[in-house]
Amino acid sequence: MATAALKIHLSRTQILELARQLSDEDKLELNRALAAEVRGIKLKRLLDDLKTDEVLQEDIDSEVETVRQENYEKRLQNENHC
């Protein structure tokens, strides 16, 4: 049996309101999925920059700090939910 995809247009406000209605577990799952998307976007942008520009130590430091902060927040989140 074939499944059909339903496409609807939602504003950011509507999406945020729907997200607020999710269970805590579903919010965590959504957060993980969005974080993975964001990492992919950032990686693509970084790779695109590497193709065209010289890498600056500041850019490397910024990316390292971003990843460290994300990892720190994940650890805190996991500790708070255990």
N, CA, C and O atoms as CSV, one atom per row, in Angstrom:
chain,resi,resn,atom,element,x,y,z
A,1,MET,N,N,0.844,-1.184,0.000
A,1,MET,CA,C,0.000,0.000,0.000
A,1,MET,C,C,0.884,1.240,0.000
A,1,MET,O,O,1.793,1.355,0.823
A,2,ALA,N,N,0.631,2.143,-0.893
A,2,ALA,CA,C,1.427,3.363,-1.004
A,2,ALA,C,C,0.976,4.371,0.048
A,2,ALA,O,O,-0.198,4.450,0.408
A,3,THR,N,N,1.940,5.127,0.518
A,3,THR,CA,C,1.606,6.180,1.478
A,3,THR,C,C,1.727,7.527,0.789
A,3,THR,O,O,2.580,7.718,-0.078
A,4,ALA,N,N,0.880,8.445,1.173
A,4,ALA,CA,C,0.892,9.783,0.591
A,4,ALA,C,C,1.494,10.753,1.589
A,4,ALA,O,O,1.268,10.644,2.795
A,5,ALA,N,N,2.254,11.690,1.082
A,5,ALA,CA,C,2.842,12.717,1.939
A,5,ALA,C,C,1.923,13.929,1.939
A,5,ALA,O,O,1.435,14.362,0.894
A,6,LEU,N,N,1.700,14.459,3.118
A,6,LEU,CA,C,0.874,15.648,3.263
A,6,LEU,C,C,1.789,16.841,3.458
A,6,LEU,O,O,2.633,16.840,4.354
A,7,LYS,N,N,1.626,17.850,2.631
A,7,LYS,CA,C,2.445,19.053,2.750
A,7,LYS,C,C,1.545,20.214,3.135
A,7,LYS,O,O,0.554,20.508,2.466
A,8,ILE,N,N,1.915,20.870,4.235
A,8,ILE,CA,C,1.181,22.049,4.666
A,8,ILE,C,C,2.187,23.142,4.988
A,8,ILE,O,O,3.318,22.861,5.385
A,9,HIS,N,N,1.773,24.377,4.816
A,9,HIS,CA,C,2.645,25.508,5.129
A,9,HIS,C,C,2.342,25.970,6.546
A,9,HIS,O,O,1.200,26.293,6.871
A,10,LEU,N,N,3.373,26.001,7.388
A,10,LEU,CA,C,3.239,26.485,8.758
A,10,LEU,C,C,4.236,27.605,8.985
A,10,LEU,O,O,5.366,27.558,8.498
A,11,SER,N,N,3.812,28.596,9.719
A,11,SER,CA,C,4.732,29.674,10.077
A,11,SER,C,C,5.659,29.183,11.186
A,11,SER,O,O,5.404,28.153,11.810
A,12,ARG,N,N,6.725,29.922,11.420
A,12,ARG,CA,C,7.628,29.564,12.522
A,12,ARG,C,C,6.884,29.556,13.847
A,12,ARG,O,O,7.115,28.694,14.695
A,13,THR,N,N,5.997,30.515,14.017
A,13,THR,CA,C,5.223,30.592,15.255
A,13,THR,C,C,4.374,29.338,15.439
A,13,THR,O,O,4.299,28.795,16.541
A,14,GLN,N,N,3.745,28.883,14.380
A,14,GLN,CA,C,2.926,27.674,14.454
A,14,GLN,C,C,3.785,26.452,14.757
A,14,GLN,O,O,3.390,25.592,15.545
A,15,ILE,N,N,4.945,26.375,14.139
A,15,ILE,CA,C,5.843,25.244,14.387
A,15,ILE,C,C,6.293,25.242,15.839
A,15,ILE,O,O,6.311,24.197,16.489
A,16,LEU,N,N,6.658,26.421,16.348
A,16,LEU,CA,C,7.078,26.509,17.750
A,16,LEU,C,C,5.944,26.122,18.693
A,16,LEU,O,O,6.177,25.456,19.702
A,17,GLU,N,N,4.733,26.530,18.376
A,17,GLU,CA,C,3.589,26.172,19.217
A,17,GLU,C,C,3.368,24.660,19.204
A,17,GLU,O,O,3.081,24.067,20.244
A,18,LEU,N,N,3.498,24.043,18.053
A,18,LEU,CA,C,3.381,22.584,17.976
A,18,LEU,C,C,4.481,21.908,18.783
A,18,LEU,O,O,4.231,20.922,19.477
A,19,ALA,N,N,5.687,22.432,18.692
A,19,ALA,CA,C,6.808,21.850,19.432
A,19,ALA,C,C,6.566,21.941,20.935
A,19,ALA,O,O,6.924,21.027,21.677
A,20,ARG,N,N,5.968,23.026,21.382
A,20,ARG,CA,C,5.684,23.193,22.817
A,20,ARG,C,C,4.692,22.145,23.315
A,20,ARG,O,O,4.674,21.824,24.503
A,21,GLN,N,N,3.882,21.619,22.429
A,21,GLN,CA,C,2.871,20.638,22.810
A,21,GLN,C,C,3.423,19.213,22.861
A,21,GLN,O,O,2.737,18.304,23.328
A,22,LEU,N,N,4.641,19.010,22.392
A,22,LEU,CA,C,5.239,17.678,22.394
A,22,LEU,C,C,5.579,17.240,23.807
A,22,LEU,O,O,5.760,18.060,24.706
A,23,SER,N,N,5.661,15.930,23.982
A,23,SER,CA,C,6.124,15.395,25.262
A,23,SER,C,C,7.604,15.722,25.413
A,23,SER,O,O,8.280,16.040,24.434
A,24,ASP,N,N,8.097,15.644,26.628
A,24,ASP,CA,C,9.515,15.924,26.862
A,24,ASP,C,C,10.399,15.007,26.024
A,24,ASP,O,O,11.398,15.452,25.458
A,25,GLU,N,N,10.038,13.744,25.943
A,25,GLU,CA,C,10.837,12.783,25.170
A,25,GLU,C,C,10.833,13.146,23.685
A,25,GLU,O,O,11.868,13.077,23.022
A,26,ASP,N,N,9.672,13.532,23.168
A,26,ASP,CA,C,9.586,13.935,21.762
A,26,ASP,C,C,10.361,15.227,21.505
A,26,ASP,O,O,10.963,15.394,20.444
A,27,LYS,N,N,10.344,16.138,22.480
A,27,LYS,CA,C,11.131,17.366,22.341
A,27,LYS,C,C,12.617,17.042,22.263
A,27,LYS,O,O,13.343,17.639,21.468
A,28,LEU,N,N,13.074,16.099,23.087
A,28,LEU,CA,C,14.485,15.707,23.043
A,28,LEU,C,C,14.835,15.081,21.701
A,28,LEU,O,O,15.898,15.349,21.142
A,29,GLU,N,N,13.935,14.244,21.187
A,29,GLU,CA,C,14.177,13.616,19.883
A,29,GLU,C,C,14.211,14.671,18.776
A,29,GLU,O,O,15.057,14.615,17.884
A,30,LEU,N,N,13.297,15.623,18.837
A,30,LEU,CA,C,13.279,16.714,17.860
A,30,LEU,C,C,14.556,17.534,17.960
A,30,LEU,O,O,15.134,17.916,16.942
A,31,ASN,N,N,14.993,17.802,19.173
A,31,ASN,CA,C,16.228,18.555,19.388
A,31,ASN,C,C,17.424,17.828,18.776
A,31,ASN,O,O,18.265,18.450,18.127
A,32,ARG,N,N,17.500,16.523,18.980
A,32,ARG,CA,C,18.614,15.751,18.402
A,32,ARG,C,C,18.575,15.803,16.875
A,32,ARG,O,O,19.609,15.960,16.226
A,33,ALA,N,N,17.384,15.672,16.314
A,33,ALA,CA,C,17.259,15.700,14.853
A,33,ALA,C,C,17.643,17.070,14.298
A,33,ALA,O,O,18.343,17.160,13.290
A,34,LEU,N,N,17.189,18.127,14.950
A,34,LEU,CA,C,17.529,19.475,14.490
A,34,LEU,C,C,19.012,19.763,14.668
A,34,LEU,O,O,19.627,20.411,13.821
A,35,ALA,N,N,19.589,19.284,15.767
A,35,ALA,CA,C,21.026,19.485,15.997
A,35,ALA,C,C,21.836,18.804,14.901
A,35,ALA,O,O,22.836,19.347,14.434
A,36,ALA,N,N,21.404,17.615,14.492
A,36,ALA,CA,C,22.101,16.910,13.414
A,36,ALA,C,C,21.988,17.699,12.109
A,36,ALA,O,O,22.957,17.802,11.357
A,37,GLU,N,N,20.811,18.250,11.845
A,37,GLU,CA,C,20.623,19.073,10.648
A,37,GLU,C,C,21.543,20.292,10.675
A,37,GLU,O,O,22.184,20.623,9.678
A,38,VAL,N,N,21.597,20.946,11.819
A,38,VAL,CA,C,22.419,22.149,11.957
A,38,VAL,C,C,23.887,21.810,11.763
A,38,VAL,O,O,24.611,22.543,11.090
A,39,ARG,N,N,24.334,20.697,12.351
A,39,ARG,CA,C,25.734,20.288,12.157
A,39,ARG,C,C,26.024,20.061,10.685
A,39,ARG,O,O,27.085,20.444,10.190
A,40,GLY,N,N,25.084,19.439,9.983
A,40,GLY,CA,C,25.264,19.210,8.554
A,40,GLY,C,C,25.354,20.510,7.771
A,40,GLY,O,O,26.178,20.647,6.867
A,41,ILE,N,N,24.506,21.455,8.123
A,41,ILE,CA,C,24.524,22.765,7.460
A,41,ILE,C,C,25.843,23.475,7.730
A,41,ILE,O,O,26.466,24.012,6.815
A,42,LYS,N,N,26.265,23.474,8.997
A,42,LYS,CA,C,27.522,24.138,9.354
A,42,LYS,C,C,28.706,23.472,8.663
A,42,LYS,O,O,29.620,24.153,8.198
A,43,LEU,N,N,28.690,22.153,8.596
A,43,LEU,CA,C,29.784,21.443,7.941
A,43,LEU,C,C,29.823,21.792,6.460
A,43,LEU,O,O,30.893,22.041,5.905
A,44,LYS,N,N,28.660,21.810,5.821
A,44,LYS,CA,C,28.620,22.157,4.393
A,44,LYS,C,C,29.155,23.569,4.168
A,44,LYS,O,O,29.931,23.805,3.242
A,45,ARG,N,N,28.736,24.502,5.015
A,45,ARG,CA,C,29.222,25.883,4.876
A,45,ARG,C,C,30.729,25.955,5.088
A,45,ARG,O,O,31.435,26.661,4.367
A,46,LEU,N,N,31.209,25.225,6.076
A,46,LEU,CA,C,32.641,25.217,6.344
A,46,LEU,C,C,33.405,24.627,5.164
A,46,LEU,O,O,34.427,25.171,4.747
A,47,LEU,N,N,32.911,23.521,4.631
A,47,LEU,CA,C,33.576,22.907,3.481
A,47,LEU,C,C,33.536,23.827,2.265
A,47,LEU,O,O,34.502,23.905,1.506
A,48,ASP,N,N,32.420,24.519,2.086
A,48,ASP,CA,C,32.337,25.489,0.982
A,48,ASP,C,C,33.351,26.612,1.172
A,48,ASP,O,O,33.991,27.047,0.215
A,49,ASP,N,N,33.494,27.079,2.412
A,49,ASP,CA,C,34.481,28.123,2.704
A,49,ASP,C,C,35.898,27.622,2.456
A,49,ASP,O,O,36.746,28.360,1.955
A,50,LEU,N,N,36.145,26.379,2.806
A,50,LEU,CA,C,37.483,25.818,2.623
A,50,LEU,C,C,37.851,25.726,1.148
A,50,LEU,O,O,39.022,25.839,0.786
A,51,LYS,N,N,36.861,25.524,0.310
A,51,LYS,CA,C,37.119,25.438,-1.125
A,51,LYS,C,C,37.533,26.787,-1.703
A,51,LYS,O,O,38.289,26.847,-2.673
A,52,THR,N,N,37.044,27.852,-1.114
A,52,THR,CA,C,37.250,29.163,-1.720
A,52,THR,C,C,38.194,30.074,-0.952
A,52,THR,O,O,38.831,30.940,-1.551
A,53,ASP,N,N,38.297,29.899,0.349
A,53,ASP,CA,C,39.070,30.828,1.163
A,53,ASP,C,C,40.141,30.103,1.974
A,53,ASP,O,O,40.077,28.895,2.204
A,54,GLU,N,N,41.101,30.872,2.386
A,54,GLU,CA,C,42.116,30.354,3.295
A,54,GLU,C,C,41.477,30.184,4.672
A,54,GLU,O,O,40.680,31.017,5.104
A,55,VAL,N,N,41.832,29.109,5.347
A,55,VAL,CA,C,41.299,28.866,6.682
A,55,VAL,C,C,42.075,29.702,7.683
A,55,VAL,O,O,43.305,29.664,7.733
A,56,LEU,N,N,41.341,30.447,8.469
A,56,LEU,CA,C,41.958,31.265,9.498
A,56,LEU,C,C,41.907,30.524,10.830
A,56,LEU,O,O,40.962,29.781,11.099
A,57,GLN,N,N,42.909,30.725,11.646
A,57,GLN,CA,C,42.925,30.093,12.960
A,57,GLN,C,C,41.690,30.491,13.765
A,57,GLN,O,O,41.176,29.693,14.549
A,58,GLU,N,N,41.221,31.705,13.577
A,58,GLU,CA,C,40.017,32.172,14.274
A,58,GLU,C,C,38.802,31.325,13.907
A,58,GLU,O,O,37.976,31.018,14.767
A,59,ASP,N,N,38.691,30.948,12.633
A,59,ASP,CA,C,37.579,30.105,12.195
A,59,ASP,C,C,37.657,28.729,12.845
A,59,ASP,O,O,36.651,28.187,13.302
A,60,ILE,N,N,38.858,28.175,12.881
A,60,ILE,CA,C,39.053,26.867,13.508
A,60,ILE,C,C,38.700,26.952,14.986
A,60,ILE,O,O,37.979,26.101,15.506
A,61,ASP,N,N,39.203,27.971,15.657
A,61,ASP,CA,C,38.921,28.150,17.083
A,61,ASP,C,C,37.423,28.296,17.334
A,61,ASP,O,O,36.890,27.743,18.296
A,62,SER,N,N,36.759,29.037,16.472
A,62,SER,CA,C,35.319,29.245,16.617
A,62,SER,C,C,34.556,27.933,16.468
A,62,SER,O,O,33.658,27.641,17.257
A,63,GLU,N,N,34.913,27.145,15.459
A,63,GLU,CA,C,34.250,25.858,15.249
A,63,GLU,C,C,34.508,24.910,16.415
A,63,GLU,O,O,33.594,24.225,16.876
A,64,VAL,N,N,35.745,24.870,16.890
A,64,VAL,CA,C,36.088,24.011,18.029
A,64,VAL,C,C,35.273,24.425,19.249
A,64,VAL,O,O,34.736,23.571,19.955
A,65,GLU,N,N,35.178,25.708,19.498
A,65,GLU,CA,C,34.419,26.202,20.652
A,65,GLU,C,C,32.938,25.866,20.521
A,65,GLU,O,O,32.288,25.518,21.507
A,66,THR,N,N,32.405,25.970,19.310
A,66,THR,CA,C,31.001,25.628,19.079
A,66,THR,C,C,30.742,24.165,19.402
A,66,THR,O,O,29.769,23.843,20.083
A,67,VAL,N,N,31.597,23.283,18.921
A,67,VAL,CA,C,31.433,21.853,19.181
A,67,VAL,C,C,31.586,21.561,20.667
A,67,VAL,O,O,30.819,20.778,21.227
A,68,ARG,N,N,32.554,22.172,21.300
A,68,ARG,CA,C,32.737,21.969,22.745
A,68,ARG,C,C,31.493,22.409,23.509
A,68,ARG,O,O,31.040,21.712,24.417
A,69,GLN,N,N,30.946,23.552,23.145
A,69,GLN,CA,C,29.749,24.059,23.821
A,69,GLN,C,C,28.571,23.117,23.608
A,69,GLN,O,O,27.829,22.835,24.549
A,70,GLU,N,N,28.388,22.626,22.377
A,70,GLU,CA,C,27.303,21.684,22.093
A,70,GLU,C,C,27.468,20.419,22.919
A,70,GLU,O,O,26.499,19.920,23.491
A,71,ASN,N,N,28.690,19.897,22.986
A,71,ASN,CA,C,28.943,18.685,23.766
A,71,ASN,C,C,28.697,18.926,25.248
A,71,ASN,O,O,28.137,18.067,25.930
A,72,TYR,N,N,29.106,20.071,25.749
A,72,TYR,CA,C,28.885,20.418,27.151
A,72,TYR,C,C,27.384,20.483,27.455
A,72,TYR,O,O,26.929,19.952,28.468
A,73,GLU,N,N,26.626,21.131,26.580
A,73,GLU,CA,C,25.186,21.245,26.776
A,73,GLU,C,C,24.511,19.881,26.719
A,73,GLU,O,O,23.567,19.631,27.468
A,74,LYS,N,N,24.978,18.996,25.844
A,74,LYS,CA,C,24.427,17.645,25.770
A,74,LYS,C,C,24.681,16.895,27.065
A,74,LYS,O,O,23.797,16.210,27.579
A,75,ARG,N,N,25.907,17.027,27.599
A,75,ARG,CA,C,26.222,16.352,28.861
A,75,ARG,C,C,25.330,16.869,29.978
A,75,ARG,O,O,24.805,16.085,30.769
A,76,LEU,N,N,25.155,18.176,30.048
A,76,LEU,CA,C,24.278,18.753,31.075
A,76,LEU,C,C,22.850,18.255,30.913
A,76,LEU,O,O,22.183,17.918,31.891
A,77,GLN,N,N,22.395,18.211,29.683
A,77,GLN,CA,C,21.036,17.766,29.403
A,77,GLN,C,C,20.860,16.304,29.814
A,77,GLN,O,O,19.845,15.940,30.408
A,78,ASN,N,N,21.841,15.479,29.501
A,78,ASN,CA,C,21.771,14.066,29.865
A,78,ASN,C,C,21.823,13.887,31.374
A,78,ASN,O,O,21.117,13.036,31.914
A,79,GLU,N,N,22.639,14.667,32.061
A,79,GLU,CA,C,22.733,14.575,33.516
A,79,GLU,C,C,21.434,15.010,34.171
A,79,GLU,O,O,21.035,14.443,35.188
A,80,ASN,N,N,20.777,15.994,33.611
A,80,ASN,CA,C,19.526,16.493,34.179
A,80,ASN,C,C,18.362,15.542,33.948
A,80,ASN,O,O,17.375,15.590,34.682
A,81,HIS,N,N,18.458,14.686,32.948
A,81,HIS,CA,C,17.360,13.771,32.636
A,81,HIS,C,C,17.589,12.373,33.185
A,81,HIS,O,O,16.750,11.492,32.997
A,82,CYS,N,N,18.690,12.160,33.850
A,82,CYS,CA,C,18.958,10.833,34.424
A,82,CYS,C,C,18.515,10.757,35.857
A,82,CYS,O,O,18.664,9.715,36.494
